[in-house]
Amino acid sequence: MRYTLFAKLVHDEFGQAQGEWILHSHVLAAHGKTANELVEDGEDLKQVWETLCDDFRIPAERRLGQDTDK
């Protein structure tokens, strides 16, 4: 996953401002670090996204982003 897709998924799900806040302040339960720290450490972006989804109980049908074919 590229960072642009990761950022889009975060912003689509949480909104721009709240998404940015979550990335730099929410400590992911499974890792003990924020998403931004994990990204800086070179962690797989798909795994970081999945962990965010788990922490915030995002249902499976919303984990792939918004449908833009409309």
CHARMM-style PDB file with segment names, atoms N, HN, CA, C and O in Angstrom:
ATOM      1  N   MET     1       0.856  -1.178   0.000  1.00  0.00      PROA
ATOM      2  CA  MET     1       0.000   0.000   0.000  1.00  0.00      PROA
ATOM      3  C   MET     1       0.901   1.239   0.000  1.00  0.00      PROA
ATOM      4  O   MET     1       1.879   1.310   0.744  1.00  0.00      PROA
ATOM      5  N   ARG     2       0.561   2.190  -0.828  1.00  0.00      PROA
ATOM      6  HN  ARG     2      -0.233   2.132  -1.433  1.00  0.00      PROA
ATOM      7  CA  ARG     2       1.289   3.465  -0.857  1.00  0.00      PROA
ATOM      8  C   ARG     2       0.737   4.393   0.225  1.00  0.00      PROA
ATOM      9  O   ARG     2      -0.404   4.258   0.669  1.00  0.00      PROA
ATOM     10  N   TYR     3       1.588   5.344   0.636  1.00  0.00      PROA
ATOM     11  HN  TYR     3       2.515   5.453   0.276  1.00  0.00      PROA
ATOM     12  CA  TYR     3       1.159   6.264   1.680  1.00  0.00      PROA
ATOM     13  C   TYR     3      -0.049   7.092   1.236  1.00  0.00      PROA
ATOM     14  O   TYR     3      -0.897   7.422   2.065  1.00  0.00      PROA
ATOM     15  N   THR     4      -0.145   7.432  -0.044  1.00  0.00      PROA
ATOM     16  HN  THR     4       0.544   7.164  -0.717  1.00  0.00      PROA
ATOM     17  CA  THR     4      -1.283   8.229  -0.510  1.00  0.00      PROA
ATOM     18  C   THR     4      -2.598   7.494  -0.296  1.00  0.00      PROA
ATOM     19  O   THR     4      -3.594   8.110   0.084  1.00  0.00      PROA
ATOM     20  N   LEU     5      -2.616   6.184  -0.535  1.00  0.00      PROA
ATOM     21  HN  LEU     5      -1.808   5.684  -0.844  1.00  0.00      PROA
ATOM     22  CA  LEU     5      -3.828   5.395  -0.284  1.00  0.00      PROA
ATOM     23  C   LEU     5      -4.103   5.302   1.212  1.00  0.00      PROA
ATOM     24  O   LEU     5      -5.246   5.451   1.645  1.00  0.00      PROA
ATOM     25  N   PHE     6      -3.070   5.061   1.996  1.00  0.00      PROA
ATOM     26  HN  PHE     6      -2.142   4.940   1.644  1.00  0.00      PROA
ATOM     27  CA  PHE     6      -3.219   5.008   3.452  1.00  0.00      PROA
ATOM     28  C   PHE     6      -3.838   6.304   3.971  1.00  0.00      PROA
ATOM     29  O   PHE     6      -4.798   6.269   4.742  1.00  0.00      PROA
ATOM     30  N   ALA     7      -3.294   7.442   3.552  1.00  0.00      PROA
ATOM     31  HN  ALA     7      -2.515   7.470   2.925  1.00  0.00      PROA
ATOM     32  CA  ALA     7      -3.806   8.744   4.002  1.00  0.00      PROA
ATOM     33  C   ALA     7      -5.248   8.936   3.548  1.00  0.00      PROA
ATOM     34  O   ALA     7      -6.065   9.457   4.308  1.00  0.00      PROA
ATOM     35  N   LYS     8      -5.575   8.527   2.327  1.00  0.00      PROA
ATOM     36  HN  LYS     8      -4.911   8.104   1.710  1.00  0.00      PROA
ATOM     37  CA  LYS     8      -6.947   8.651   1.825  1.00  0.00      PROA
ATOM     38  C   LYS     8      -7.906   7.814   2.656  1.00  0.00      PROA
ATOM     39  O   LYS     8      -8.992   8.282   2.997  1.00  0.00      PROA
ATOM     40  N   LEU     9      -7.529   6.591   2.986  1.00  0.00      PROA
ATOM     41  HN  LEU     9      -6.646   6.210   2.709  1.00  0.00      PROA
ATOM     42  CA  LEU     9      -8.381   5.738   3.808  1.00  0.00      PROA
ATOM     43  C   LEU     9      -8.636   6.377   5.179  1.00  0.00      PROA
ATOM     44  O   LEU     9      -9.765   6.387   5.669  1.00  0.00      PROA
ATOM     45  N   VAL    10      -7.587   6.900   5.778  1.00  0.00      PROA
ATOM     46  HN  VAL    10      -6.670   6.892   5.380  1.00  0.00      PROA
ATOM     47  CA  VAL    10      -7.717   7.550   7.087  1.00  0.00      PROA
ATOM     48  C   VAL    10      -8.641   8.761   6.985  1.00  0.00      PROA
ATOM     49  O   VAL    10      -9.536   8.927   7.813  1.00  0.00      PROA
ATOM     50  N   HSD    11      -8.435   9.600   5.985  1.00  0.00      PROA
ATOM     51  HN  HSD    11      -7.707   9.466   5.312  1.00  0.00      PROA
ATOM     52  CA  HSD    11      -9.241  10.822   5.848  1.00  0.00      PROA
ATOM     53  C   HSD    11     -10.684  10.515   5.463  1.00  0.00      PROA
ATOM     54  O   HSD    11     -11.608  11.189   5.918  1.00  0.00      PROA
ATOM     55  N   ASP    12     -10.877   9.498   4.624  1.00  0.00      PROA
ATOM     56  HN  ASP    12     -10.126   8.951   4.254  1.00  0.00      PROA
ATOM     57  CA  ASP    12     -12.246   9.113   4.261  1.00  0.00      PROA
ATOM     58  C   ASP    12     -13.020   8.606   5.475  1.00  0.00      PROA
ATOM     59  O   ASP    12     -14.204   8.904   5.633  1.00  0.00      PROA
ATOM     60  N   GLU    13     -12.351   7.845   6.324  1.00  0.00      PROA
ATOM     61  HN  GLU    13     -11.389   7.603   6.196  1.00  0.00      PROA
ATOM     62  CA  GLU    13     -13.034   7.243   7.471  1.00  0.00      PROA
ATOM     63  C   GLU    13     -13.229   8.234   8.612  1.00  0.00      PROA
ATOM     64  O   GLU    13     -14.302   8.274   9.214  1.00  0.00      PROA
ATOM     65  N   PHE    14     -12.221   9.026   8.915  1.00  0.00      PROA
ATOM     66  HN  PHE    14     -11.350   8.993   8.426  1.00  0.00      PROA
ATOM     67  CA  PHE    14     -12.249   9.870  10.112  1.00  0.00      PROA
ATOM     68  C   PHE    14     -12.393  11.364   9.826  1.00  0.00      PROA
ATOM     69  O   PHE    14     -12.654  12.143  10.743  1.00  0.00      PROA
ATOM     70  N   GLY    15     -12.227  11.772   8.577  1.00  0.00      PROA
ATOM     71  HN  GLY    15     -12.015  11.139   7.832  1.00  0.00      PROA
ATOM     72  CA  GLY    15     -12.192  13.191   8.253  1.00  0.00      PROA
ATOM     73  C   GLY    15     -10.758  13.701   8.314  1.00  0.00      PROA
ATOM     74  O   GLY    15      -9.892  13.075   8.925  1.00  0.00      PROA
ATOM     75  N   GLN    16     -10.518  14.832   7.680  1.00  0.00      PROA
ATOM     76  HN  GLN    16     -11.221  15.340   7.184  1.00  0.00      PROA
ATOM     77  CA  GLN    16      -9.151  15.374   7.582  1.00  0.00      PROA
ATOM     78  C   GLN    16      -8.556  15.689   8.957  1.00  0.00      PROA
ATOM     79  O   GLN    16      -7.503  15.160   9.316  1.00  0.00      PROA
ATOM     80  N   ALA    17      -9.221  16.537   9.711  1.00  0.00      PROA
ATOM     81  HN  ALA    17     -10.075  16.966   9.419  1.00  0.00      PROA
ATOM     82  CA  ALA    17      -8.661  16.995  10.989  1.00  0.00      PROA
ATOM     83  C   ALA    17      -8.579  15.870  12.015  1.00  0.00      PROA
ATOM     84  O   ALA    17      -7.539  15.673  12.644  1.00  0.00      PROA
ATOM     85  N   GLN    18      -9.676  15.131  12.182  1.00  0.00      PROA
ATOM     86  HN  GLN    18     -10.521  15.290  11.671  1.00  0.00      PROA
ATOM     87  CA  GLN    18      -9.665  14.054  13.169  1.00  0.00      PROA
ATOM     88  C   GLN    18      -8.702  12.952  12.746  1.00  0.00      PROA
ATOM     89  O   GLN    18      -8.028  12.365  13.592  1.00  0.00      PROA
ATOM     90  N   GLY    19      -8.630  12.667  11.459  1.00  0.00      PROA
ATOM     91  HN  GLY    19      -9.178  13.144  10.772  1.00  0.00      PROA
ATOM     92  CA  GLY    19      -7.698  11.652  10.962  1.00  0.00      PROA
ATOM     93  C   GLY    19      -6.257  12.005  11.290  1.00  0.00      PROA
ATOM     94  O   GLY    19      -5.496  11.151  11.745  1.00  0.00      PROA
ATOM     95  N   GLU    20      -5.876  13.263  11.063  1.00  0.00      PROA
ATOM     96  HN  GLU    20      -6.494  13.957  10.694  1.00  0.00      PROA
ATOM     97  CA  GLU    20      -4.515  13.698  11.380  1.00  0.00      PROA
ATOM     98  C   GLU    20      -4.245  13.596  12.882  1.00  0.00      PROA
ATOM     99  O   GLU    20      -3.165  13.181  13.303  1.00  0.00      PROA
ATOM    100  N   TRP    21      -5.242  13.980  13.682  1.00  0.00      PROA
ATOM    101  HN  TRP    21      -6.119  14.316  13.340  1.00  0.00      PROA
ATOM    102  CA  TRP    21      -5.095  13.898  15.140  1.00  0.00      PROA
ATOM    103  C   TRP    21      -4.895  12.443  15.576  1.00  0.00      PROA
ATOM    104  O   TRP    21      -4.032  12.153  16.404  1.00  0.00      PROA
ATOM    105  N   ILE    22      -5.695  11.534  15.014  1.00  0.00      PROA
ATOM    106  HN  ILE    22      -6.396  11.771  14.341  1.00  0.00      PROA
ATOM    107  CA  ILE    22      -5.588  10.114  15.348  1.00  0.00      PROA
ATOM    108  C   ILE    22      -4.214   9.577  14.979  1.00  0.00      PROA
ATOM    109  O   ILE    22      -3.601   8.848  15.760  1.00  0.00      PROA
ATOM    110  N   LEU    23      -3.725   9.931  13.796  1.00  0.00      PROA
ATOM    111  HN  LEU    23      -4.223  10.523  13.162  1.00  0.00      PROA
ATOM    112  CA  LEU    23      -2.421   9.433  13.345  1.00  0.00      PROA
ATOM    113  C   LEU    23      -1.286   9.833  14.278  1.00  0.00      PROA
ATOM    114  O   LEU    23      -0.353   9.057  14.485  1.00  0.00      PROA
ATOM    115  N   HSD    24      -1.354  11.024  14.838  1.00  0.00      PROA
ATOM    116  HN  HSD    24      -2.112  11.654  14.669  1.00  0.00      PROA
ATOM    117  CA  HSD    24      -0.222  11.442  15.674  1.00  0.00      PROA
ATOM    118  C   HSD    24      -0.449  11.297  17.178  1.00  0.00      PROA
ATOM    119  O   HSD    24       0.491  11.472  17.953  1.00  0.00      PROA
ATOM    120  N   SER    25      -1.671  10.982  17.611  1.00  0.00      PROA
ATOM    121  HN  SER    25      -2.435  10.840  16.981  1.00  0.00      PROA
ATOM    122  CA  SER    25      -1.878  10.922  19.058  1.00  0.00      PROA
ATOM    123  C   SER    25      -2.451   9.608  19.588  1.00  0.00      PROA
ATOM    124  O   SER    25      -2.255   9.292  20.761  1.00  0.00      PROA
ATOM    125  N   HSD    26      -3.152   8.835  18.757  1.00  0.00      PROA
ATOM    126  HN  HSD    26      -3.312   9.092  17.804  1.00  0.00      PROA
ATOM    127  CA  HSD    26      -3.726   7.570  19.240  1.00  0.00      PROA
ATOM    128  C   HSD    26      -2.652   6.487  19.260  1.00  0.00      PROA
ATOM    129  O   HSD    26      -2.049   6.179  18.232  1.00  0.00      PROA
ATOM    130  N   VAL    27      -2.423   5.918  20.431  1.00  0.00      PROA
ATOM    131  HN  VAL    27      -2.913   6.169  21.266  1.00  0.00      PROA
ATOM    132  CA  VAL    27      -1.459   4.822  20.560  1.00  0.00      PROA
ATOM    133  C   VAL    27      -2.185   3.523  20.246  1.00  0.00      PROA
ATOM    134  O   VAL    27      -3.158   3.165  20.909  1.00  0.00      PROA
ATOM    135  N   LEU    28      -1.698   2.819  19.222  1.00  0.00      PROA
ATOM    136  HN  LEU    28      -0.907   3.110  18.684  1.00  0.00      PROA
ATOM    137  CA  LEU    28      -2.319   1.569  18.799  1.00  0.00      PROA
ATOM    138  C   LEU    28      -2.063   0.483  19.838  1.00  0.00      PROA
ATOM    139  O   LEU    28      -0.921   0.233  20.225  1.00  0.00      PROA
ATOM    140  N   ALA    29      -3.130  -0.150  20.278  1.00  0.00      PROA
ATOM    141  HN  ALA    29      -4.057   0.053  19.963  1.00  0.00      PROA
ATOM    142  CA  ALA    29      -3.062  -1.126  21.370  1.00  0.00      PROA
ATOM    143  C   ALA    29      -2.078  -2.254  21.075  1.00  0.00      PROA
ATOM    144  O   ALA    29      -1.350  -2.685  21.969  1.00  0.00      PROA
ATOM    145  N   ALA    30      -2.047  -2.729  19.854  1.00  0.00      PROA
ATOM    146  HN  ALA    30      -2.639  -2.379  19.127  1.00  0.00      PROA
ATOM    147  CA  ALA    30      -1.204  -3.886  19.509  1.00  0.00      PROA
ATOM    148  C   ALA    30       0.279  -3.545  19.398  1.00  0.00      PROA
ATOM    149  O   ALA    30       1.118  -4.445  19.423  1.00  0.00      PROA
ATOM    150  N   HSD    31       0.617  -2.253  19.277  1.00  0.00      PROA
ATOM    151  HN  HSD    31      -0.065  -1.522  19.257  1.00  0.00      PROA
ATOM    152  CA  HSD    31       2.007  -1.873  19.019  1.00  0.00      PROA
ATOM    153  C   HSD    31       2.611  -0.946  20.062  1.00  0.00      PROA
ATOM    154  O   HSD    31       3.834  -0.864  20.176  1.00  0.00      PROA
ATOM    155  N   GLY    32       1.786  -0.253  20.819  1.00  0.00      PROA
ATOM    156  HN  GLY    32       0.792  -0.319  20.726  1.00  0.00      PROA
ATOM    157  CA  GLY    32       2.314   0.677  21.810  1.00  0.00      PROA
ATOM    158  C   GLY    32       2.915   1.935  21.203  1.00  0.00      PROA
ATOM    159  O   GLY    32       3.674   2.646  21.861  1.00  0.00      PROA
ATOM    160  N   LYS    33       2.576   2.211  19.943  1.00  0.00      PROA
ATOM    161  HN  LYS    33       1.960   1.634  19.408  1.00  0.00      PROA
ATOM    162  CA  LYS    33       3.066   3.399  19.250  1.00  0.00      PROA
ATOM    163  C   LYS    33       1.912   4.009  18.466  1.00  0.00      PROA
ATOM    164  O   LYS    33       0.893   3.359  18.234  1.00  0.00      PROA
ATOM    165  N   THR    34       2.083   5.267  18.061  1.00  0.00      PROA
ATOM    166  HN  THR    34       2.911   5.795  18.249  1.00  0.00      PROA
ATOM    167  CA  THR    34       1.088   5.896  17.206  1.00  0.00      PROA
ATOM    168  C   THR    34       1.275   5.410  15.773  1.00  0.00      PROA
ATOM    169  O   THR    34       2.309   4.837  15.429  1.00  0.00      PROA
ATOM    170  N   ALA    35       0.265   5.644  14.946  1.00  0.00      PROA
ATOM    171  HN  ALA    35      -0.575   6.110  15.225  1.00  0.00      PROA
ATOM    172  CA  ALA    35       0.367   5.268  13.534  1.00  0.00      PROA
ATOM    173  C   ALA    35       1.522   6.014  12.870  1.00  0.00      PROA
ATOM    174  O   ALA    35       2.271   5.423  12.093  1.00  0.00      PROA
ATOM    175  N   ASN    36       1.673   7.301  13.166  1.00  0.00      PROA
ATOM    176  HN  ASN    36       1.064   7.782  13.797  1.00  0.00      PROA
ATOM    177  CA  ASN    36       2.786   8.057  12.575  1.00  0.00      PROA
ATOM    178  C   ASN    36       4.137   7.470  12.968  1.00  0.00      PROA
ATOM    179  O   ASN    36       5.043   7.399  12.138  1.00  0.00      PROA
ATOM    180  N   GLU    37       4.280   7.056  14.206  1.00  0.00      PROA
ATOM    181  HN  GLU    37       3.544   7.114  14.880  1.00  0.00      PROA
ATOM    182  CA  GLU    37       5.541   6.445  14.643  1.00  0.00      PROA
ATOM    183  C   GLU    37       5.799   5.147  13.894  1.00  0.00      PROA
ATOM    184  O   GLU    37       6.930   4.872  13.492  1.00  0.00      PROA
ATOM    185  N   LEU    38       4.754   4.349  13.707  1.00  0.00      PROA
ATOM    186  HN  LEU    38       3.836   4.573  14.033  1.00  0.00      PROA
ATOM    187  CA  LEU    38       4.914   3.094  12.975  1.00  0.00      PROA
ATOM    188  C   LEU    38       5.282   3.343  11.519  1.00  0.00      PROA
ATOM    189  O   LEU    38       6.125   2.641  10.961  1.00  0.00      PROA
ATOM    190  N   VAL    39       4.653   4.341  10.899  1.00  0.00      PROA
ATOM    191  HN  VAL    39       3.968   4.912  11.352  1.00  0.00      PROA
ATOM    192  CA  VAL    39       4.979   4.692   9.513  1.00  0.00      PROA
ATOM    193  C   VAL    39       6.446   5.123   9.433  1.00  0.00      PROA
ATOM    194  O   VAL    39       7.171   4.687   8.538  1.00  0.00      PROA
ATOM    195  N   GLU    40       6.878   5.962  10.347  1.00  0.00      PROA
ATOM    196  HN  GLU    40       6.289   6.316  11.074  1.00  0.00      PROA
ATOM    197  CA  GLU    40       8.275   6.409  10.368  1.00  0.00      PROA
ATOM    198  C   GLU    40       9.238   5.251  10.583  1.00  0.00      PROA
ATOM    199  O   GLU    40      10.363   5.275  10.082  1.00  0.00      PROA
ATOM    200  N   ASP    41       8.800   4.235  11.328  1.00  0.00      PROA
ATOM    201  HN  ASP    41       7.887   4.216  11.735  1.00  0.00      PROA
ATOM    202  CA  ASP    41       9.637   3.052  11.575  1.00  0.00      PROA
ATOM    203  C   ASP    41       9.656   2.092  10.382  1.00  0.00      PROA
ATOM    204  O   ASP    41      10.384   1.099  10.395  1.00  0.00      PROA
ATOM    205  N   GLY    42       8.854   2.389   9.349  1.00  0.00      PROA
ATOM    206  HN  GLY    42       8.263   3.196   9.339  1.00  0.00      PROA
ATOM    207  CA  GLY    42       8.841   1.547   8.158  1.00  0.00      PROA
ATOM    208  C   GLY    42       7.892   0.360   8.222  1.00  0.00      PROA
ATOM    209  O   GLY    42       8.020  -0.576   7.433  1.00  0.00      PROA
ATOM    210  N   GLU    43       6.938   0.385   9.154  1.00  0.00      PROA
ATOM    211  HN  GLU    43       6.833   1.145   9.795  1.00  0.00      PROA
ATOM    212  CA  GLU    43       5.959  -0.699   9.245  1.00  0.00      PROA
ATOM    213  C   GLU    43       5.087  -0.742   7.995  1.00  0.00      PROA
ATOM    214  O   GLU    43       4.894   0.274   7.327  1.00  0.00      PROA
ATOM    215  N   ASP    44       4.570  -1.909   7.689  1.00  0.00      PROA
ATOM    216  HN  ASP    44       4.727  -2.734   8.232  1.00  0.00      PROA
ATOM    217  CA  ASP    44       3.687  -2.092   6.545  1.00  0.00      PROA
ATOM    218  C   ASP    44       2.431  -1.244   6.731  1.00  0.00      PROA
ATOM    219  O   ASP    44       1.726  -1.375   7.732  1.00  0.00      PROA
ATOM    220  N   LEU    45       2.158  -0.379   5.762  1.00  0.00      PROA
ATOM    221  HN  LEU    45       2.730  -0.273   4.949  1.00  0.00      PROA
ATOM    222  CA  LEU    45       1.024   0.543   5.881  1.00  0.00      PROA
ATOM    223  C   LEU    45      -0.313  -0.188   5.946  1.00  0.00      PROA
ATOM    224  O   LEU    45      -1.229   0.252   6.641  1.00  0.00      PROA
ATOM    225  N   LYS    46      -0.426  -1.287   5.233  1.00  0.00      PROA
ATOM    226  HN  LYS    46       0.318  -1.644   4.668  1.00  0.00      PROA
ATOM    227  CA  LYS    46      -1.673  -2.058   5.292  1.00  0.00      PROA
ATOM    228  C   LYS    46      -1.903  -2.572   6.710  1.00  0.00      PROA
ATOM    229  O   LYS    46      -3.027  -2.541   7.210  1.00  0.00      PROA
ATOM    230  N   GLN    47      -0.848  -3.038   7.350  1.00  0.00      PROA
ATOM    231  HN  GLN    47       0.066  -3.063   6.944  1.00  0.00      PROA
ATOM    232  CA  GLN    47      -0.968  -3.527   8.728  1.00  0.00      PROA
ATOM    233  C   GLN    47      -1.325  -2.400   9.691  1.00  0.00      PROA
ATOM    234  O   GLN    47      -2.129  -2.586  10.605  1.00  0.00      PROA
ATOM    235  N   VAL    48      -0.725  -1.234   9.483  1.00  0.00      PROA
ATOM    236  HN  VAL    48      -0.072  -1.083   8.741  1.00  0.00      PROA
ATOM    237  CA  VAL    48      -1.047  -0.077  10.334  1.00  0.00      PROA
ATOM    238  C   VAL    48      -2.523   0.287  10.171  1.00  0.00      PROA
ATOM    239  O   VAL    48      -3.215   0.549  11.155  1.00  0.00      PROA
ATOM    240  N   TRP    49      -3.004   0.304   8.916  1.00  0.00      PROA
ATOM    241  HN  TRP    49      -2.442   0.092   8.117  1.00  0.00      PROA
ATOM    242  CA  TRP    49      -4.415   0.611   8.652  1.00  0.00      PROA
ATOM    243  C   TRP    49      -5.318  -0.424   9.314  1.00  0.00      PROA
ATOM    244  O   TRP    49      -6.303  -0.062   9.957  1.00  0.00      PROA
ATOM    245  N   GLU    50      -4.998  -1.697   9.167  1.00  0.00      PROA
ATOM    246  HN  GLU    50      -4.197  -1.991   8.644  1.00  0.00      PROA
ATOM    247  CA  GLU    50      -5.818  -2.750   9.778  1.00  0.00      PROA
ATOM    248  C   GLU    50      -5.847  -2.617  11.305  1.00  0.00      PROA
ATOM    249  O   GLU    50      -6.883  -2.833  11.933  1.00  0.00      PROA
ATOM    250  N   THR    51      -4.721  -2.265  11.882  1.00  0.00      PROA
ATOM    251  HN  THR    51      -3.880  -2.090  11.371  1.00  0.00      PROA
ATOM    252  CA  THR    51      -4.673  -2.087  13.335  1.00  0.00      PROA
ATOM    253  C   THR    51      -5.507  -0.887  13.771  1.00  0.00      PROA
ATOM    254  O   THR    51      -6.197  -0.948  14.788  1.00  0.00      PROA
ATOM    255  N   LEU    52      -5.449   0.208  13.005  1.00  0.00      PROA
ATOM    256  HN  LEU    52      -4.889   0.257  12.178  1.00  0.00      PROA
ATOM    257  CA  LEU    52      -6.314   1.354  13.296  1.00  0.00      PROA
ATOM    258  C   LEU    52      -7.779   0.936  13.233  1.00  0.00      PROA
ATOM    259  O   LEU    52      -8.575   1.288  14.105  1.00  0.00      PROA
ATOM    260  N   CYS    53      -8.124   0.185  12.198  1.00  0.00      PROA
ATOM    261  HN  CYS    53      -7.478  -0.101  11.490  1.00  0.00      PROA
ATOM    262  CA  CYS    53      -9.509  -0.283  12.047  1.00  0.00      PROA
ATOM    263  C   CYS    53      -9.929  -1.153  13.225  1.00  0.00      PROA
ATOM    264  O   CYS    53     -11.051  -1.039  13.718  1.00  0.00      PROA
ATOM    265  N   ASP    54      -9.034  -2.015  13.670  1.00  0.00      PROA
ATOM    266  HN  ASP    54      -8.122  -2.107  13.269  1.00  0.00      PROA
ATOM    267  CA  ASP    54      -9.341  -2.863  14.827  1.00  0.00      PROA
ATOM    268  C   ASP    54      -9.567  -2.015  16.072  1.00  0.00      PROA
ATOM    269  O   ASP    54     -10.536  -2.225  16.802  1.00  0.00      PROA
ATOM    270  N   ASP    55      -8.678  -1.060  16.316  1.00  0.00      PROA
ATOM    271  HN  ASP    55      -7.891  -0.889  15.724  1.00  0.00      PROA
ATOM    272  CA  ASP    55      -8.799  -0.221  17.506  1.00  0.00      PROA
ATOM    273  C   ASP    55     -10.099   0.583  17.515  1.00  0.00      PROA
ATOM    274  O   ASP    55     -10.710   0.774  18.566  1.00  0.00      PROA
ATOM    275  N   PHE    56     -10.514   1.049  16.343  1.00  0.00      PROA
ATOM    276  HN  PHE    56     -10.017   0.894  15.489  1.00  0.00      PROA
ATOM    277  CA  PHE    56     -11.712   1.883  16.259  1.00  0.00      PROA
ATOM    278  C   PHE    56     -12.949   1.100  15.822  1.00  0.00      PROA
ATOM    279  O   PHE    56     -13.995   1.684  15.539  1.00  0.00      PROA
ATOM    280  N   ARG    57     -12.823  -0.215  15.770  1.00  0.00      PROA
ATOM    281  HN  ARG    57     -11.973  -0.690  15.999  1.00  0.00      PROA
ATOM    282  CA  ARG    57     -13.928  -1.116  15.418  1.00  0.00      PROA
ATOM    283  C   ARG    57     -14.610  -0.720  14.108  1.00  0.00      PROA
ATOM    284  O   ARG    57     -15.835  -0.640  14.021  1.00  0.00      PROA
ATOM    285  N   ILE    58     -13.787  -0.478  13.102  1.00  0.00      PROA
ATOM    286  HN  ILE    58     -12.792  -0.542  13.172  1.00  0.00      PROA
ATOM    287  CA  ILE    58     -14.297  -0.155  11.770  1.00  0.00      PROA
ATOM    288  C   ILE    58     -14.758  -1.459  11.133  1.00  0.00      PROA
ATOM    289  O   ILE    58     -13.972  -2.402  11.042  1.00  0.00      PROA
ATOM    290  N   PRO    59     -16.014  -1.539  10.689  1.00  0.00      PROA
ATOM    291  CA  PRO    59     -16.501  -2.785  10.086  1.00  0.00      PROA
ATOM    292  C   PRO    59     -15.772  -3.104   8.771  1.00  0.00      PROA
ATOM    293  O   PRO    59     -15.274  -2.211   8.085  1.00  0.00      PROA
ATOM    294  N   ALA    60     -15.726  -4.380   8.449  1.00  0.00      PROA
ATOM    295  HN  ALA    60     -16.130  -5.105   9.006  1.00  0.00      PROA
ATOM    296  CA  ALA    60     -14.996  -4.853   7.264  1.00  0.00      PROA
ATOM    297  C   ALA    60     -15.441  -4.152   5.989  1.00  0.00      PROA
ATOM    298  O   ALA    60     -14.618  -3.878   5.116  1.00  0.00      PROA
ATOM    299  N   GLU    61     -16.725  -3.861   5.872  1.00  0.00      PROA
ATOM    300  HN  GLU    61     -17.394  -4.084   6.582  1.00  0.00      PROA
ATOM    301  CA  GLU    61     -17.227  -3.246   4.639  1.00  0.00      PROA
ATOM    302  C   GLU    61     -16.742  -1.804   4.442  1.00  0.00      PROA
ATOM    303  O   GLU    61     -16.883  -1.257   3.348  1.00  0.00      PROA
ATOM    304  N   ARG    62     -16.178  -1.184   5.473  1.00  0.00      PROA
ATOM    305  HN  ARG    62     -16.063  -1.628   6.362  1.00  0.00      PROA
ATOM    306  CA  ARG    62     -15.664   0.187   5.341  1.00  0.00      PROA
ATOM    307  C   ARG    62     -14.142   0.247   5.296  1.00  0.00      PROA
ATOM    308  O   ARG    62     -13.576   1.330   5.145  1.00  0.00      PROA
ATOM    309  N   ARG    63     -13.484  -0.871   5.421  1.00  0.00      PROA
ATOM    310  HN  ARG    63     -13.943  -1.750   5.543  1.00  0.00      PROA
ATOM    311  CA  ARG    63     -12.021  -0.869   5.484  1.00  0.00      PROA
ATOM    312  C   ARG    63     -11.339  -0.667   4.138  1.00  0.00      PROA
ATOM    313  O   ARG    63     -10.136  -0.409   4.092  1.00  0.00      PROA
ATOM    314  N   LEU    64     -12.080  -0.778   3.048  1.00  0.00      PROA
ATOM    315  HN  LEU    64     -13.057  -0.987   3.085  1.00  0.00      PROA
ATOM    316  CA  LEU    64     -11.486  -0.591   1.725  1.00  0.00      PROA
ATOM    317  C   LEU    64     -11.676   0.820   1.189  1.00  0.00      PROA
ATOM    318  O   LEU    64     -11.253   1.113   0.071  1.00  0.00      PROA
ATOM    319  N   GLY    65     -12.300   1.694   1.958  1.00  0.00      PROA
ATOM    320  HN  GLY    65     -12.644   1.456   2.867  1.00  0.00      PROA
ATOM    321  CA  GLY    65     -12.486   3.074   1.551  1.00  0.00      PROA
ATOM    322  C   GLY    65     -13.866   3.302   0.948  1.00  0.00      PROA
ATOM    323  O   GLY    65     -14.679   2.386   0.828  1.00  0.00      PROA
ATOM    324  N   GLN    66     -14.097   4.539   0.579  1.00  0.00      PROA
ATOM    325  HN  GLN    66     -13.437   5.284   0.676  1.00  0.00      PROA
ATOM    326  CA  GLN    66     -15.383   4.928   0.026  1.00  0.00      PROA
ATOM    327  C   GLN    66     -15.509   4.487  -1.424  1.00  0.00      PROA
ATOM    328  O   GLN    66     -14.529   4.492  -2.169  1.00  0.00      PROA
ATOM    329  N   ASP    67     -16.705   4.110  -1.817  1.00  0.00      PROA
ATOM    330  HN  ASP    67     -17.501   4.106  -1.212  1.00  0.00      PROA
ATOM    331  CA  ASP    67     -16.983   3.747  -3.196  1.00  0.00      PROA
ATOM    332  C   ASP    67     -17.123   5.035  -3.994  1.00  0.00      PROA
ATOM    333  O   ASP    67     -18.005   5.848  -3.718  1.00  0.00      PROA
ATOM    334  N   THR    68     -16.250   5.220  -4.987  1.00  0.00      PROA
ATOM    335  HN  THR    68     -15.534   4.559  -5.212  1.00  0.00      PROA
ATOM    336  CA  THR    68     -16.257   6.458  -5.761  1.00  0.00      PROA
ATOM    337  C   THR    68     -16.771   6.276  -7.185  1.00  0.00      PROA
ATOM    338  O   THR    68     -16.605   7.167  -8.018  1.00  0.00      PROA
ATOM    339  N   ASP    69     -17.388   5.139  -7.475  1.00  0.00      PROA
ATOM    340  HN  ASP    69     -17.522   4.415  -6.799  1.00  0.00      PROA
ATOM    341  CA  ASP    69     -17.899   4.869  -8.813  1.00  0.00      PROA
ATOM    342  C   ASP    69     -19.240   5.538  -9.108  1.00  0.00      PROA
ATOM    343  O   ASP    69     -19.781   5.369 -10.200  1.00  0.00      PROA
ATOM    344  N   LYS    70     -19.771   6.274  -8.179  1.00  0.00      PROA
ATOM    345  HN  LYS    70     -19.331   6.411  -7.291  1.00  0.00      PROA
ATOM    346  CA  LYS    70     -21.101   6.872  -8.336  1.00  0.00      PROA
ATOM    347  C   LYS    70     -21.055   8.142  -9.136  1.00  0.00      PROA
ATOM    348  OT1 LYS    70     -22.090   8.769  -9.359  1.00  0.00      PROA
TER     349      LYS     70
END
